[in-house]
């Protein structure tokens, strides 16, 4: 038997003031997007702003539905829109903002979003820089989505053995 250990590193910023101006602007775009969230059931609005390598900024918000599985998270709304409208572009950065009034600490994406984001990152062959925060307060930054899902499922796992 062998034991192995997984770990990842992220930075913690007290607020957006210690971020670069472009990172702070992306967070602010995501915060503005919270107004477009449709979260009447969970009352947990989320917004995601993507910076693409073509200079475009795409913002997606969570969209709930009374038939709960029919809704979609902000991260997937943003990445699916970006890839359908700008298929040749890569995502450079992503800011995810949770808008629940009680929170002032970041919340990471759900498992389904982690899987989707990681697959897009692998396919574009470039890491996505991630900023996580709330309406105000602490910001976590990660230089690679893999840190959120280290033992991920990929297209390689679907290959049939010879």
C-alpha positions as CSV (number, residue, x, y, z in Angstrom):
1,X,0.0,0.0,0.0
2,X,1.1,3.5,-0.8
3,X,-0.2,6.7,0.7
4,X,-0.4,9.8,-1.4
5,X,-1.5,13.3,-0.5
6,X,-3.2,16.0,-2.5
7,X,-3.0,19.7,-1.7
8,X,-3.5,22.9,-3.5
9,X,-2.5,26.5,-2.8
10,X,-4.6,29.7,-3.0
11,X,-4.2,33.2,-1.9
12,X,-6.4,35.1,0.6
13,X,-6.9,38.8,0.1
14,X,-8.8,40.9,2.7
15,X,-10.7,42.7,-0.1
16,X,-10.4,43.7,-3.8
17,X,-8.0,46.6,-2.9
18,X,-5.0,44.2,-2.9
19,X,-5.9,42.8,-6.4
20,X,-4.6,44.1,-9.7
21,X,-6.8,46.7,-11.2
22,X,-8.0,44.2,-14.0
23,X,-8.8,41.5,-11.4
24,X,-10.7,44.1,-9.2
25,X,-12.6,45.2,-12.3
26,X,-13.6,41.6,-13.1
27,X,-14.9,41.1,-9.6
28,X,-16.9,44.3,-9.8
29,X,-18.4,43.2,-13.1
30,X,-19.5,39.9,-11.4
31,X,-20.9,41.8,-8.5
32,X,-23.0,44.0,-10.8
33,X,-24.3,40.9,-12.4
34,X,-25.9,39.7,-9.2
35,X,-28.8,41.9,-10.0
36,X,-29.6,39.5,-12.9
37,X,-29.6,36.4,-10.9
38,X,-33.0,34.6,-10.6
39,X,-32.8,32.8,-7.3
40,X,-36.3,33.1,-5.7
41,X,-36.1,29.6,-4.1
42,X,-32.7,29.4,-2.6
43,X,-32.3,33.2,-2.2
44,X,-28.6,32.6,-3.0
45,X,-27.7,34.7,-6.0
46,X,-24.4,34.0,-7.8
47,X,-22.7,35.8,-10.6
48,X,-19.7,34.8,-12.7
49,X,-17.7,37.1,-14.9
50,X,-15.3,35.6,-17.5
51,X,-12.4,37.5,-19.2
52,X,-11.7,36.0,-22.6
53,X,-8.4,36.2,-24.5
54,X,-10.2,38.3,-27.2
55,X,-10.9,41.0,-24.6
56,X,-14.6,40.1,-24.1
57,X,-16.1,40.0,-20.7
58,X,-19.0,37.5,-20.3
59,X,-21.3,37.5,-17.3
60,X,-23.6,34.7,-16.3
61,X,-25.9,34.4,-13.3
62,X,-27.6,31.5,-11.6
63,X,-31.1,30.8,-13.0
64,X,-33.4,28.7,-10.8
65,X,-36.6,27.0,-11.6
66,X,-39.5,25.6,-9.5
67,X,-38.5,22.2,-10.9
68,X,-35.1,22.4,-9.1
69,X,-33.0,20.3,-11.5
70,X,-34.0,22.6,-14.3
71,X,-32.0,25.5,-13.0
72,X,-28.4,26.3,-13.9
73,X,-25.5,27.7,-11.9
74,X,-23.9,31.0,-12.8
75,X,-20.5,29.4,-13.7
76,X,-22.1,27.1,-16.3
77,X,-24.3,29.9,-17.7
78,X,-21.2,32.0,-18.3
79,X,-18.9,29.3,-19.7
80,X,-21.6,27.8,-22.0
81,X,-22.5,31.3,-23.4
82,X,-18.8,32.2,-23.8
83,X,-18.0,29.0,-25.7
84,X,-21.1,29.2,-27.9
85,X,-20.5,32.9,-28.8
86,X,-16.7,32.9,-28.9
87,X,-15.7,29.3,-29.7
88,X,-12.1,30.1,-30.6
89,X,-11.5,32.1,-27.4
90,X,-10.0,30.9,-24.2
91,X,-11.0,31.9,-20.7
92,X,-8.2,33.7,-19.0
93,X,-9.9,34.7,-15.7
94,X,-13.1,34.0,-13.9
95,X,-14.6,35.9,-11.0
96,X,-17.4,34.2,-9.0
97,X,-19.4,36.2,-6.6
98,X,-22.0,34.9,-4.1
99,X,-24.6,37.4,-3.2
100,X,-26.3,36.1,-0.1
101,X,-26.7,39.1,2.3
102,X,-25.3,37.2,5.3
103,X,-22.0,36.1,3.6
104,X,-18.7,38.0,3.5
105,X,-16.5,35.0,2.7
106,X,-16.2,33.2,-0.7
107,X,-18.1,30.1,-1.6
108,X,-16.5,27.7,-4.1
109,X,-18.4,26.3,-7.2
110,X,-20.5,23.1,-6.8
111,X,-19.1,19.8,-8.0
112,X,-20.9,19.9,-11.3
113,X,-19.5,23.3,-12.1
114,X,-16.0,22.2,-11.0
115,X,-16.2,19.3,-13.5
116,X,-17.4,21.6,-16.4
117,X,-14.9,24.3,-15.7
118,X,-12.0,21.8,-15.5
119,X,-13.0,20.2,-18.8
120,X,-13.0,23.6,-20.5
121,X,-9.7,24.4,-19.0
122,X,-8.2,21.1,-20.2
123,X,-9.6,21.6,-23.7
124,X,-8.3,25.1,-24.1
125,X,-4.9,23.9,-22.8
126,X,-4.4,27.0,-20.6
127,X,-5.1,27.4,-16.9
128,X,-8.0,29.7,-15.8
129,X,-7.3,32.1,-13.0
130,X,-10.1,32.1,-10.5
131,X,-11.3,34.8,-8.1
132,X,-13.9,33.8,-5.5
133,X,-15.6,36.4,-3.3
134,X,-18.9,37.6,-1.9
135,X,-20.7,41.0,-2.2
136,X,-17.8,42.4,-0.1
137,X,-14.9,41.1,1.9
138,X,-12.4,38.4,1.4
139,X,-11.2,37.3,-2.0
140,X,-9.6,33.9,-2.7
141,X,-7.5,33.5,-5.8
142,X,-6.4,30.3,-7.5
143,X,-4.1,30.1,-10.5
144,X,-5.6,26.8,-11.8
145,X,-9.1,25.2,-11.7
146,X,-7.4,21.8,-11.1
147,X,-7.0,22.8,-7.4
148,X,-10.8,22.6,-7.0
149,X,-11.0,19.1,-8.5
150,X,-7.7,17.2,-8.3
151,X,-9.0,13.7,-9.1
152,X,-11.2,14.7,-11.9
153,X,-13.0,12.6,-14.5
154,X,-11.9,13.3,-18.1
155,X,-12.3,12.2,-21.7
156,X,-9.3,10.0,-21.1
157,X,-11.3,7.9,-18.6
158,X,-13.9,7.2,-21.4
159,X,-11.3,5.5,-23.7
160,X,-11.9,1.8,-24.1
161,X,-8.9,-0.5,-23.2
162,X,-7.3,-2.1,-26.2
